[in-house]
Amino acid sequence: MKGIGTDIIEIKRIKQLNHRERFIHKLLSEEEFRLYQSFQHEKRQNEFLAGRWAAKEALYKALGSYCDGKSHKDFSVMNDERGKPYLLSPTIESVHISISHCENYAVAFVIWA
């Protein structure tokens, strides 16, 4: 195994952001932004943003120095047809991502095998 990472965030922190639009454009890739826009309800949008934040923070921890000079927006985490998250870009072999959320928290776990 090359690295592991995990992160957790309170969803209410996303809901209470003062500079929400700036945060969104710093966090989401173009592909993720299109997916975010497809959600009709603010609750689902907040869960999505919190999950992507946690996933990208976990990626930074798992990938370590590979992330030097890269921003959150440089990573694109998408979901396959069954909902399983995966790293669309950059292309890195053997990166496994899990994202989960409940009423109050979003958590992500990344393994780079």
PLY file of the C-alpha trace (Angstrom):
ply
format ascii 1.0
element vertex 113
property float x
property float y
property float z
element edge 112
property int vertex1
property int vertex2
end_header
0.00 0.00 0.00
1.29 3.45 -0.95
-1.01 5.55 1.25
-4.28 5.91 3.10
-6.29 8.97 4.06
-9.51 9.82 5.79
-11.43 13.02 6.49
-14.68 14.03 8.16
-16.60 17.32 8.03
-19.77 18.65 9.59
-22.27 19.32 6.82
-23.54 22.42 8.63
-20.11 24.04 8.01
-20.86 23.86 4.28
-24.38 25.18 4.78
-23.08 28.18 6.75
-20.34 29.26 4.34
-20.11 33.01 3.82
-18.40 32.80 0.43
-20.20 29.75 -0.93
-19.75 30.45 -4.65
-16.02 31.06 -4.27
-15.70 27.85 -2.22
-17.60 25.85 -4.86
-15.39 27.08 -7.69
-12.21 26.36 -5.71
-13.38 22.86 -4.77
-15.17 21.36 -7.76
-13.82 20.33 -11.15
-15.96 21.11 -14.20
-17.42 17.59 -14.19
-18.25 17.78 -10.48
-19.78 21.24 -10.89
-22.17 19.96 -13.56
-23.21 17.12 -11.24
-23.63 19.56 -8.32
-25.91 21.75 -10.45
-28.13 18.76 -11.24
-29.23 18.45 -7.59
-32.51 20.28 -7.01
-32.45 20.46 -3.21
-30.03 22.47 -1.07
-29.70 19.59 1.41
-28.39 17.28 -1.32
-26.09 19.99 -2.65
-24.62 20.47 0.84
-24.11 16.72 1.27
-22.39 16.58 -2.12
-20.07 19.50 -1.34
-19.19 18.10 2.08
-18.52 14.67 0.60
-16.27 16.08 -2.12
-14.38 18.18 0.42
-13.81 15.13 2.62
-12.80 13.00 -0.38
-10.26 15.52 -1.63
-8.79 16.05 1.84
-8.48 12.25 2.18
-6.85 12.14 -1.27
-4.26 14.70 -0.17
-3.45 12.57 2.86
-3.25 9.31 0.90
-1.30 10.66 -2.08
1.08 12.80 -0.04
3.75 14.58 -2.07
1.99 13.62 -5.34
-0.41 16.47 -4.52
2.29 19.14 -4.27
1.22 22.13 -6.35
-2.26 20.72 -7.05
-5.48 22.33 -5.91
-8.73 20.63 -4.92
-10.14 21.59 -8.31
-7.39 19.57 -10.05
-8.96 16.35 -8.74
-12.26 15.11 -10.12
-14.16 12.54 -8.06
-17.17 11.11 -9.86
-19.57 8.20 -9.33
-20.07 5.21 -11.58
-23.52 3.98 -12.63
-23.92 2.15 -9.31
-22.89 5.18 -7.22
-19.34 4.04 -6.41
-16.97 7.02 -6.22
-13.83 6.95 -8.34
-11.03 9.33 -9.29
-11.73 10.51 -12.83
-8.68 12.76 -13.02
-5.83 12.84 -12.68
-5.41 9.24 -13.73
-3.69 7.40 -10.88
-3.67 3.62 -10.74
-5.15 1.81 -7.74
-6.90 4.68 -5.94
-10.00 3.55 -4.06
-12.46 6.06 -2.60
-15.39 5.70 -0.23
-17.68 8.61 0.69
-20.52 8.47 3.18
-22.76 10.96 4.91
-25.51 11.12 7.47
-27.59 14.00 8.80
-24.63 15.83 10.35
-21.39 14.55 8.84
-19.69 13.53 5.62
-16.70 11.21 5.75
-14.34 9.88 3.10
-11.69 7.20 3.06
-9.03 6.75 0.37
-6.61 3.90 -0.24
-3.78 4.17 -2.73
-2.68 0.58 -3.23
0 1
1 2
2 3
3 4
4 5
5 6
6 7
7 8
8 9
9 10
10 11
11 12
12 13
13 14
14 15
15 16
16 17
17 18
18 19
19 20
20 21
21 22
22 23
23 24
24 25
25 26
26 27
27 28
28 29
29 30
30 31
31 32
32 33
33 34
34 35
35 36
36 37
37 38
38 39
39 40
40 41
41 42
42 43
43 44
44 45
45 46
46 47
47 48
48 49
49 50
50 51
51 52
52 53
53 54
54 55
55 56
56 57
57 58
58 59
59 60
60 61
61 62
62 63
63 64
64 65
65 66
66 67
67 68
68 69
69 70
70 71
71 72
72 73
73 74
74 75
75 76
76 77
77 78
78 79
79 80
80 81
81 82
82 83
83 84
84 85
85 86
86 87
87 88
88 89
89 90
90 91
91 92
92 93
93 94
94 95
95 96
96 97
97 98
98 99
99 100
100 101
101 102
102 103
103 104
104 105
105 106
106 107
107 108
108 109
109 110
110 111
111 112
